[in-house]
Amino acid sequence: MKTLKYIVPLILSVLLLATCGDDASDTTALRYVDSQSGLVDFKLYYGSDAGGVENTRTDTLKRKPEVFFASASFESYTSTSISFIGERMSIEQSSVKEIFPYKFEDGSLYVEKNGDFKYYGDGDVSVLDIRQHYIGYKTGDGNFKIVQAVPMKEIDKEYAASLSSFATVDAMTNKEDTLIWVTRKAAFR
């Protein structure tokens, strides 16, 4: 009986300590959902004597981005999870984990890198869409070069052109000059 007098308080103490852990174990990780991810914007400009002109007939190309962008061009989020723990966000992919300070502002997620908060996506701690912008360009009959833009909510033709060899849309004066950009949404639920 004397042994029970010591064992019961010990068991209760262990149970109490086990339930008083930090809230990190209570967080739910958001996981990449391929079926809710995909291209949400596609723009194509081609050269003319007057500079770049938008091709508004891109519906077929939107369904076949691999014509210009190999699937390897897109950042892969397969097996990626995102967790929000206190004031830090954890991104884990294939056993590699990165942790950043974050904040939400006006429905957008900002992640701190190098002392500045940078746009990362839209949503909240339960639903998040990361927007990625990819720019492809070629001059004359050359091959396409692909670059990924820094994370931002939207890009426009002048920003896309600034990352190409054209520098501006007006400089696209060769009829074979081409500037394309796609915005890919990566959904986490």
PASEBA-1860 file (N, C-alpha, C; in nm, 3 decimals):
! residues 189
1> MKTLKYIV> 0.082/-0.119/0.000/0.000/0.000/0.000/0.087/0.126/0.000 ~ 0.201/0.118/0.076/0.288/0.234/0.079/0.346/0.263/-0.059 ~ 0.370/0.159/-0.136/0.424/0.176/-0.271/0.324/0.248/-0.359 ~ 0.197/0.215/-0.346/0.093/0.283/-0.424/0.089/0.431/-0.393 ~ 0.116/0.467/-0.269/0.115/0.606/-0.228/0.218/0.687/-0.308 ~ 0.326/0.624/-0.349/0.430/0.693/-0.426/0.411/0.678/-0.577 ~ 0.356/0.568/-0.620/0.338/0.542/-0.762/0.226/0.626/-0.822 ~ 0.114/0.640/-0.753/0.001/0.717/-0.807/0.040/0.862/-0.832
9> PLILSVLL> 0.104/0.934/-0.736/0.145/1.072/-0.767/0.247/1.079/-0.882 ~ 0.333/0.978/-0.891/0.431/0.976/-0.999/0.363/0.963/-1.135 ~ 0.266/0.873/-1.144/0.192/0.854/-1.269/0.115/0.980/-1.304 ~ 0.050/1.041/-1.206/-0.024/1.165/-1.232/0.070/1.277/-1.278 ~ 0.187/1.285/-1.220/0.284/1.387/-1.261/0.329/1.367/-1.404 ~ 0.356/1.242/-1.440/0.398/1.212/-1.577/0.288/1.248/-1.675 ~ 0.164/1.212/-1.644/0.052/1.247/-1.731/0.036/1.397/-1.744 ~ 0.049/1.468/-1.635/0.036/1.613/-1.638/0.145/1.675/-1.725
17> LATCGDDA> 0.269/1.630/-1.710/0.378/1.683/-1.791/0.360/1.649/-1.938 ~ 0.309/1.533/-1.968/0.288/1.493/-2.108/0.184/1.580/-2.176 ~ 0.085/1.626/-2.102/-0.019/1.710/-2.162/0.019/1.856/-2.165 ~ 0.128/1.894/-2.100/0.169/2.034/-2.095/0.278/2.066/-2.194 ~ 0.295/1.987/-2.297/0.397/2.013/-2.397/0.366/2.141/-2.473 ~ 0.459/2.184/-2.558/0.434/2.305/-2.636/0.327/2.278/-2.742 ~ 0.275/2.385/-2.798/0.167/2.374/-2.895/0.213/2.321/-3.030 ~ 0.343/2.304/-3.049/0.394/2.259/-3.178/0.334/2.124/-3.217
25> SDTTALRY> 0.309/2.039/-3.119/0.254/1.908/-3.152/0.109/1.918/-3.195 ~ 0.043/2.030/-3.166/-0.097/2.048/-3.202/-0.115/2.103/-3.343 ~ -0.007/2.141/-3.409/-0.020/2.200/-3.541/-0.050/2.091/-3.644 ~ -0.125/2.128/-3.742/-0.155/2.037/-3.852/-0.075/2.083/-3.973 ~ -0.005/1.991/-4.033/0.075/2.025/-4.149/-0.014/2.033/-4.272 ~ 0.007/2.138/-4.351/-0.059/2.148/-4.481/0.022/2.064/-4.580 ~ -0.046/1.994/-4.666/0.022/1.909/-4.764/-0.013/1.955/-4.905 ~ 0.082/1.936/-4.996/0.063/1.972/-5.136/-0.048/1.887/-5.196
33> VDSQSGLV> -0.140/1.953/-5.268/-0.252/1.884/-5.333/-0.240/1.908/-5.483 ~ -0.192/1.807/-5.554/-0.168/1.819/-5.698/-0.297/1.850/-5.775 ~ -0.407/1.788/-5.736/-0.533/1.806/-5.811/-0.587/1.948/-5.801 ~ -0.543/2.026/-5.703/-0.589/2.164/-5.689/-0.482/2.264/-5.731 ~ -0.374/2.214/-5.787/-0.263/2.298/-5.831/-0.262/2.304/-5.983 ~ -0.198/2.403/-6.038/-0.186/2.412/-6.183/-0.164/2.554/-6.230 ~ -0.169/2.572/-6.361/-0.147/2.705/-6.419/-0.271/2.791/-6.401 ~ -0.249/2.913/-6.355/-0.360/3.006/-6.338/-0.346/3.128/-6.429
41> DFKLYYGS> -0.233/3.141/-6.494/-0.213/3.255/-6.584/-0.110/3.214/-6.690 ~ -0.133/3.258/-6.812/-0.042/3.227/-6.922/-0.047/3.346/-7.017 ~ 0.068/3.405/-7.046/0.076/3.518/-7.139/0.183/3.490/-7.243 ~ 0.156/3.532/-7.365/0.248/3.512/-7.475/0.257/3.641/-7.557 ~ 0.379/3.690/-7.574/0.405/3.807/-7.659/0.501/3.764/-7.770 ~ 0.478/3.816/-7.887/0.569/3.788/-7.999/0.614/3.921/-8.057 ~ 0.728/3.917/-8.126/0.787/4.038/-8.180/0.715/4.090/-8.304 ~ 0.724/4.221/-8.323/0.672/4.287/-8.443/0.756/4.412/-8.466
49> DAGGVENT> 0.737/4.477/-8.581/0.812/4.599/-8.609/0.787/4.706/-8.502 ~ 0.669/4.704/-8.441/0.634/4.803/-8.340/0.666/4.757/-8.198 ~ 0.727/4.639/-8.182/0.757/4.586/-8.049/0.667/4.468/-8.018 ~ 0.674/4.419/-7.895/0.600/4.300/-7.856/0.449/4.319/-7.861 ~ 0.380/4.217/-7.911/0.234/4.217/-7.923/0.181/4.094/-7.850 ~ 0.076/4.113/-7.770/0.019/4.001/-7.697/-0.061/3.910/-7.790 ~ -0.039/3.781/-7.777/-0.120/3.682/-7.847/-0.232/3.644/-7.751 ~ -0.354/3.682/-7.785/-0.467/3.657/-7.695/-0.530/3.520/-7.717
57> RTDTLKRK> -0.484/3.448/-7.816/-0.539/3.314/-7.845/-0.447/3.207/-7.784 ~ -0.446/3.201/-7.655/-0.354/3.108/-7.588/-0.425/2.995/-7.516 ~ -0.555/2.977/-7.539/-0.629/2.873/-7.466/-0.568/2.735/-7.485 ~ -0.532/2.700/-7.608/-0.473/2.569/-7.633/-0.338/2.557/-7.563 ~ -0.259/2.663/-7.567/-0.127/2.660/-7.504/-0.137/2.650/-7.352 ~ -0.241/2.709/-7.293/-0.259/2.699/-7.148/-0.274/2.553/-7.105 ~ -0.336/2.474/-7.191/-0.355/2.334/-7.158/-0.231/2.250/-7.187 ~ -0.135/2.306/-7.260/-0.013/2.232/-7.295/0.111/2.319/-7.271
65> PEVFFASA> 0.136/2.355/-7.145/0.253/2.441/-7.119/0.385/2.373/-7.151 ~ 0.384/2.238/-7.159/0.508/2.167/-7.188/0.560/2.198/-7.328 ~ 0.478/2.261/-7.413/0.527/2.305/-7.544/0.645/2.401/-7.523 ~ 0.637/2.484/-7.419/0.743/2.581/-7.391/0.822/2.549/-7.265 ~ 0.754/2.492/-7.166/0.816/2.469/-7.036/0.815/2.319/-7.005 ~ 0.933/2.260/-6.997/0.940/2.120/-6.955/0.894/2.111/-6.811 ~ 0.833/2.001/-6.773/0.782/1.989/-6.636/0.896/2.005/-6.535 ~ 1.018/1.976/-6.575/1.132/1.993/-6.486/1.158/2.141/-6.456
73> SFESYTST> 1.101/2.232/-6.536/1.119/2.375/-6.512/1.047/2.419/-6.385 ~ 0.938/2.350/-6.351/0.857/2.390/-6.237/0.912/2.331/-6.108 ~ 0.913/2.412/-6.005/0.956/2.364/-5.874/0.859/2.256/-5.827 ~ 0.912/2.147/-5.781/0.827/2.035/-5.738/0.794/2.047/-5.590 ~ 0.666/2.031/-5.558/0.623/2.032/-5.418/0.572/1.896/-5.374 ~ 0.593/1.793/-5.456/0.553/1.659/-5.416/0.622/1.625/-5.284 ~ 0.551/1.564/-5.193/0.604/1.526/-5.061/0.647/1.647/-4.978 ~ 0.581/1.760/-4.997/0.613/1.880/-4.920/0.502/1.907/-4.821
81> SISFIGER> 0.541/1.948/-4.701/0.443/1.990/-4.601/0.485/2.124/-4.543 ~ 0.386/2.203/-4.504/0.409/2.334/-4.444/0.335/2.337/-4.311 ~ 0.405/2.380/-4.207/0.345/2.391/-4.074/0.371/2.531/-4.019 ~ 0.277/2.581/-3.942/0.291/2.709/-3.875/0.299/2.682/-3.726 ~ 0.412/2.715/-3.667/0.437/2.687/-3.526/0.473/2.819/-3.459 ~ 0.378/2.874/-3.386/0.403/3.004/-3.324/0.428/3.109/-3.430 ~ 0.542/3.175/-3.421/0.577/3.280/-3.517/0.669/3.229/-3.628 ~ 0.679/3.098/-3.640/0.767/3.039/-3.740/0.690/2.946/-3.832
89> MSIEQSSV> 0.735/2.942/-3.956/0.677/2.854/-4.057/0.784/2.750/-4.092 ~ 0.743/2.626/-4.100/0.834/2.517/-4.134/0.792/2.459/-4.269 ~ 0.888/2.449/-4.360/0.865/2.384/-4.490/0.954/2.260/-4.492 ~ 0.890/2.145/-4.509/0.966/2.020/-4.509/0.940/1.944/-4.638 ~ 1.050/1.907/-4.703/1.041/1.832/-4.828/1.153/1.729/-4.831 ~ 1.113/1.603/-4.843/1.211/1.493/-4.851/1.316/1.502/-4.741 ~ 1.274/1.516/-4.620/1.356/1.521/-4.498/1.444/1.647/-4.487 ~ 1.428/1.743/-4.575/1.497/1.872/-4.563/1.395/1.970/-4.505
97> KEIFPYKF> 1.433/2.034/-4.395/1.340/2.124/-4.327/1.399/2.264/-4.320 ~ 1.320/2.363/-4.360/1.359/2.504/-4.348/1.258/2.572/-4.258 ~ 1.306/2.663/-4.173/1.218/2.734/-4.081/1.241/2.884/-4.098 ~ 1.130/2.958/-4.112/1.136/3.102/-4.134/1.036/3.173/-4.044 ~ 1.067/3.295/-4.002/0.962/3.380/-3.943/0.863/3.416/-4.054 ~ 0.738/3.435/-4.019/0.635/3.466/-4.120/0.533/3.562/-4.061 ~ 0.452/3.617/-4.151/0.335/3.695/-4.109/0.231/3.689/-4.220 ~ 0.105/3.701/-4.181/-0.004/3.713/-4.277/-0.050/3.857/-4.276
105> EDGSLYVE> -0.075/3.910/-4.395/-0.120/4.048/-4.408/-0.214/4.057/-4.528 ~ -0.337/4.102/-4.505/-0.437/4.116/-4.611/-0.453/3.989/-4.694 ~ -0.456/3.874/-4.627/-0.478/3.747/-4.697/-0.357/3.691/-4.768 ~ -0.241/3.753/-4.750/-0.118/3.704/-4.814/-0.016/3.664/-4.708 ~ 0.063/3.564/-4.741/0.169/3.516/-4.653/0.301/3.580/-4.694 ~ 0.373/3.632/-4.595/0.505/3.690/-4.617/0.605/3.614/-4.529 ~ 0.718/3.579/-4.587/0.822/3.503/-4.518/0.945/3.592/-4.506 ~ 1.007/3.591/-4.390/1.126/3.673/-4.369/1.250/3.602/-4.421
113> KNGDFKYY> 1.319/3.670/-4.510/1.447/3.621/-4.562/1.542/3.740/-4.567 ~ 1.658/3.721/-4.512/1.760/3.827/-4.508/1.708/3.956/-4.445 ~ 1.626/3.942/-4.342/1.578/4.059/-4.268/1.457/4.129/-4.327 ~ 1.411/4.087/-4.445/1.294/4.149/-4.508/1.184/4.045/-4.526 ~ 1.059/4.089/-4.512/0.947/4.000/-4.538/0.915/4.004/-4.687 ~ 0.914/3.886/-4.749/0.888/3.872/-4.893/0.757/3.798/-4.914 ~ 0.683/3.838/-5.017/0.558/3.770/-5.052/0.588/3.623/-5.081 ~ 0.499/3.534/-5.033/0.519/3.391/-5.056/0.395/3.323/-5.112
121> GDGDVSVL> 0.276/3.370/-5.074/0.154/3.306/-5.122/0.031/3.371/-5.064 ~ -0.085/3.311/-5.091/-0.213/3.364/-5.043/-0.284/3.259/-4.960 ~ -0.356/3.304/-4.858/-0.434/3.212/-4.777/-0.416/3.239/-4.629 ~ -0.418/3.129/-4.552/-0.399/3.137/-4.407/-0.337/3.006/-4.360 ~ -0.339/2.982/-4.229/-0.271/2.863/-4.175/-0.342/2.733/-4.210 ~ -0.463/2.740/-4.266/-0.535/2.617/-4.301/-0.545/2.592/-4.451 ~ -0.529/2.696/-4.532/-0.537/2.685/-4.679/-0.434/2.782/-4.736 ~ -0.342/2.732/-4.817/-0.237/2.818/-4.870/-0.213/2.788/-5.017
129> DIRQHYIG> -0.205/2.893/-5.098/-0.171/2.881/-5.240/-0.042/2.958/-5.265 ~ 0.062/2.887/-5.307/0.189/2.951/-5.340/0.188/2.981/-5.489 ~ 0.220/3.106/-5.524/0.220/3.147/-5.665/0.365/3.154/-5.713 ~ 0.392/3.082/-5.823/0.525/3.080/-5.882/0.515/3.131/-6.025 ~ 0.607/3.216/-6.063/0.606/3.273/-6.198/0.730/3.225/-6.273 ~ 0.707/3.175/-6.394/0.815/3.127/-6.479/0.811/3.204/-6.610 ~ 0.928/3.248/-6.655/0.938/3.330/-6.775/1.025/3.257/-6.876 ~ 0.975/3.248/-6.998/1.051/3.189/-7.107/1.066/3.293/-7.217
137> YKTGDGNF> 1.183/3.297/-7.278/1.204/3.393/-7.387/1.305/3.337/-7.486 ~ 1.293/3.386/-7.608/1.393/3.355/-7.709/1.401/3.472/-7.805 ~ 1.519/3.492/-7.859/1.540/3.597/-7.958/1.562/3.530/-8.092 ~ 1.498/3.583/-8.193/1.513/3.524/-8.326/1.475/3.378/-8.324 ~ 1.555/3.297/-8.390/1.523/3.154/-8.396/1.602/3.074/-8.292 ~ 1.649/3.140/-8.187/1.725/3.072/-8.082/1.638/2.983/-7.995 ~ 1.700/2.919/-7.898/1.629/2.832/-7.805/1.569/2.913/-7.690 ~ 1.465/2.858/-7.630/1.404/2.923/-7.514/1.496/2.916/-7.393
145> KIVQAVPM> 1.502/3.025/-7.320/1.568/3.029/-7.191/1.457/3.046/-7.088 ~ 1.466/2.974/-6.978/1.363/2.976/-6.875/1.423/3.033/-6.747 ~ 1.353/3.127/-6.684/1.393/3.180/-6.554/1.271/3.180/-6.461 ~ 1.298/3.163/-6.333/1.191/3.172/-6.234/1.200/3.308/-6.168 ~ 1.088/3.379/-6.164/1.085/3.511/-6.101/1.085/3.495/-5.949 ~ 1.129/3.599/-5.880/1.120/3.597/-5.734/0.972/3.594/-5.697 ~ 0.938/3.536/-5.583/0.797/3.530/-5.545/0.733/3.669/-5.537 ~ 0.619/3.682/-5.599/0.539/3.805/-5.594/0.397/3.768/-5.633
153> KEIDKEYA> 0.304/3.855/-5.596/0.163/3.824/-5.621/0.133/3.819/-5.770 ~ 0.169/3.919/-5.842/0.141/3.928/-5.987/0.266/3.977/-6.058 ~ 0.279/3.940/-6.184/0.383/4.000/-6.268/0.315/4.058/-6.392 ~ 0.382/4.152/-6.454/0.327/4.211/-6.577/0.430/4.197/-6.688 ~ 0.392/4.244/-6.806/0.479/4.226/-6.924/0.614/4.295/-6.908 ~ 0.616/4.412/-6.846/0.743/4.484/-6.833/0.837/4.414/-6.736 ~ 0.781/4.361/-6.627/0.866/4.287/-6.534/0.920/4.160/-6.602 ~ 0.832/4.088/-6.671/0.876/3.966/-6.741/0.984/4.000/-6.843
161> ASLSSFAT> 0.965/4.107/-6.918/1.065/4.147/-7.019/1.197/4.187/-6.953 ~ 1.189/4.247/-6.834/1.312/4.290/-6.766/1.402/4.172/-6.729 ~ 1.344/4.053/-6.718/1.423/3.934/-6.686/1.472/3.861/-6.812 ~ 1.437/3.915/-6.928/1.478/3.854/-7.054/1.589/3.937/-7.118 ~ 1.637/3.891/-7.231/1.740/3.966/-7.302/1.682/4.089/-7.372 ~ 1.548/4.100/-7.379/1.486/4.216/-7.444/1.493/4.340/-7.357 ~ 1.480/4.323/-7.227/1.474/4.429/-7.127/1.339/4.500/-7.126 ~ 1.278/4.523/-7.243/1.144/4.582/-7.251/1.066/4.512/-7.362
169> VDAMTNKE> 0.934/4.518/-7.353/0.849/4.460/-7.458/0.867/4.537/-7.588 ~ 0.888/4.668/-7.580/0.907/4.750/-7.700/1.029/4.708/-7.782 ~ 1.127/4.644/-7.716/1.249/4.603/-7.786/1.232/4.473/-7.863 ~ 1.115/4.412/-7.858/1.091/4.285/-7.929/1.054/4.316/-8.074 ~ 1.152/4.350/-8.155/1.124/4.395/-8.292/1.149/4.288/-8.398 ~ 1.209/4.176/-8.361/1.225/4.065/-8.454/1.097/3.981/-8.448 ~ 1.041/3.947/-8.561/0.914/3.873/-8.564/0.923/3.737/-8.495 ~ 1.044/3.686/-8.476/1.061/3.557/-8.408/1.092/3.573/-8.259
177> DTLIWVTR> 1.098/3.696/-8.210/1.117/3.717/-8.066/0.992/3.668/-7.993 ~ 1.013/3.602/-7.882/0.900/3.546/-7.807/0.924/3.564/-7.657 ~ 0.820/3.606/-7.588/0.823/3.621/-7.442/0.697/3.555/-7.387 ~ 0.716/3.463/-7.294/0.605/3.389/-7.236/0.622/3.390/-7.085 ~ 0.513/3.398/-7.012/0.522/3.369/-6.870/0.398/3.297/-6.824 ~ 0.421/3.211/-6.727/0.311/3.135/-6.667/0.317/3.156/-6.517 ~ 0.200/3.154/-6.458/0.189/3.156/-6.312/0.132/3.021/-6.271 ~ 0.202/2.955/-6.185/0.159/2.824/-6.137/0.118/2.836/-5.991
185> KAAFR> 0.002/2.783/-5.960/-0.045/2.781/-5.822/-0.016/2.644/-5.763 ~ 0.053/2.643/-5.650/0.077/2.519/-5.575/-0.013/2.524/-5.452 ~ -0.111/2.434/-5.446/-0.212/2.435/-5.340/-0.169/2.346/-5.223 ~ -0.182/2.400/-5.103/-0.156/2.325/-4.981/-0.282/2.327/-4.896 ~ -0.327/2.209/-4.855/-0.451/2.197/-4.777/-0.427/2.111/-4.655
END
